[in-house]
Amino acid sequence: MSCIQFRPVVELFDREASMHYKDYKTILSPNNGINLFRGCVHGCIYCDSRSKCYQIKHDFEDIEIKRNAPAMLDTELKKRRAKCVISTGAMCDSYMPFDAVLDNTREALRIIERNGFGLSIQTKSSLILRDMELLKAINKNMLCVVETTFTTYDEALCKKLEPNVASTRERFEMLLAMRGEDIPTIVWISPVLPFINDTKENLRGLLDYCVRAGVKGILTFGFGTTMRDGSREYFYSKLDELFPKQNGTQSLKEKYIETFGNSYSCHSPNDAMLKQIMRETCERHGILYGDHRALASIWHTKPEPAYDQLSL
């Protein structure tokens, strides 16, 4: 196993997380997804999960923990006849700092492995390295795909945009550790924020990480971001805080409002150029790229094991 280690909780998050429990009747969605928590402490300024449409009634940083989630998962998996890949982490990260003590995610992985299911898990935290042995066991039995997000190659900018997560460099090192254990990986290059990180230099740096880490696929929905009621207001407040108006020039928030108004899809003016760089790099290195449909084979197939030819 790689010598890379996950950072202690106190280094990842410098204040005590607020948490509360709530009872749920089910944990597994119709499309085989699970969310162990609702809310997040990662602080990413662009987070879509803050949107009002998801109906998170409590403070977003006051994490709602689904009571008895691992036990519910075990019961529901036992009822499933066909084995499949269980996905988690897209809505709320499964490796928020407090789970280093809570252990709900590790217990969920044990249950998935014990019941013979596969796993697709998305995280921005190097805490996932703690559970490497479970990930390897799931991958050996069926399939384990580890996914992470790359937003910016610039570490200082990363700290602004994603203040409480593992840095881009640390996520790259996490991918290297997965490659060392033959666990397939996928990177989401998303969002690419117009006028902030939508440069060819940034994209080439991120793609270099992907190539060096041997990722199987890069998931992208075009170059830009999305904003809805709830997430838009938070994003704009952070733009004012992090990129204030200087010397009477137009502020970044004002530029967004002028360019995008209340649009859901906010495409970068550099979209065509960035798509060309993405296409050329991925095709040169044999990396799948595009939306979920383009990457579907990674989740649904696994190469047959290689056998040494028997001598006669």
C-alpha angles and dihedrals in degrees: 000000000000117000090229110118133200116250120250117264094248091059093049097047124021101199136052112269118234113230139176135179128235132183119242130184096215139017105188118079123216089258093052098259128137134196114192092187142026119219130023141232098203092099098214105173094218098048112151091196088076089068116121092233090075090060099222098171098185129069106290093233092049096087117220110214116202104233115237091000095153092050091049090050092052092051094047095046091051088059093054114097098191120058116232143161114281113212128206141162103049096105100030125007113255092212104059111155097258091061088073083077102025094052095196092134094049090049090050089053091050089053093048091050094045092051093048099245129140127240139221109185128180123199144152092203130095087211085092088078088072088070098046094124091056092047090052092050092050090048091050094049097043123326138317121190119185118203132189138171128246115195107155136012090205107092094203091052090046089058089055098046098037105022103171104040137083110284121254089256091053091049089052089053089049089055090050089054090052091049089053089058095044093247110148117237138200128197124208108210092198143164105021101188116218113244091007114063103354095113131122090235091057094046094047090051092052093045090051089057090049093051094047092047092051095233115187096217145005116217115209135157096197125289115298139053140265129233132193135172107294098021092054094058093049092047093051092049089054092048089056091048099044102030105032124184113271133197094351094298124137111280121234090247091053090049091053092049092048093047103038109016107186095335119146094212115052108186122197115244084229093058097116094047093047093048090055092051090048094049095047094046096046094046091048092053100035096247119151113232140180135059128333092283092056091051097041094111091065092062098038105042137050126189116253112253115263117244128199112244112254116239117236 
